Amino acid sequence: EENEFINITANISGDVRFIHSQGAMASFAGAHLSVSNNKIVGTFSKSLSGGNVYLYHAAGNSSTGNSMIESGNDFSNITLTGTTLMRGWYNNEGVSAAGPEKSIVNNVFENWICGTTGTGTTNAIYCNWASGNSEVSKNRIYNITAPASLNGILSASEDADSLAFNGNSLIDLKSIGNGYEIAMFKFSGISADINIINTFARGFGAVGSPSRYDGISLPFILPTYENIYVYYNTIYLDVSSTNTNFSTNGIYFASSTNPDECRLFLRNNIIVNVSQPNGTGVSSAFGRTGVSLANFDPSSNNN
């Protein structure tokens, strides 16, 4: 905790890991791992192309019955070169679908240029294998430019009792690559009730050349009976792309003919999308993968 990384230039082509978690917590050991109040002071740059950059890297085989808290970290003012891939705050700790309970809160990630020619997906926060009552909340992600696909927060393969995403701020994400996708929030492979609350997401101006730009993206259906609660979020999109075909969605959701699969409750949200589509693209406040509304809960209202 409370480490400072002061004005660093890494003259290497390989990986950089600011903080690396080693080892594993045994099942129901009651262990607690805290990674908090670490920051870049000044700037960080990587002058040679290649490799990955991890702000935090946790990928051990820790099991459920343990906890991780990651709070108060500030990793800002980062410039990467060439094909270097920004992997961001990367918490992949867990065994299959049974990892520790995770709390990733009150962190700041701002002012990144994440390489110029890479093709891998950039994530500011990546959370996987969470259990219990986990949350990714009150994080600020601002002014990030990637060479290819970009996610502000990516949550995948979770098997928690519930997942809370409360009070995150995501502003000004861009991709300079041609035909890639940007999502401020993206969820995939989740087997848990999800609460997405009080998000502020804003995209504006020229965002490079992506083919799609989503505020909240829920594009995958699992054969599960979980609920997705999207309440009191504010999403404003006014973006343009040089891609031939360009679509934008305030919220993008996987529709299903099964009313119990990933049922969506959408209430009290403000979604404004005044973006200009290109070619065959569309701009929508609420986009779906199909025509069925079976898993769109009829109590959804006041949006």
Disulfide bonds with the S-S distance in Angstrom:
none
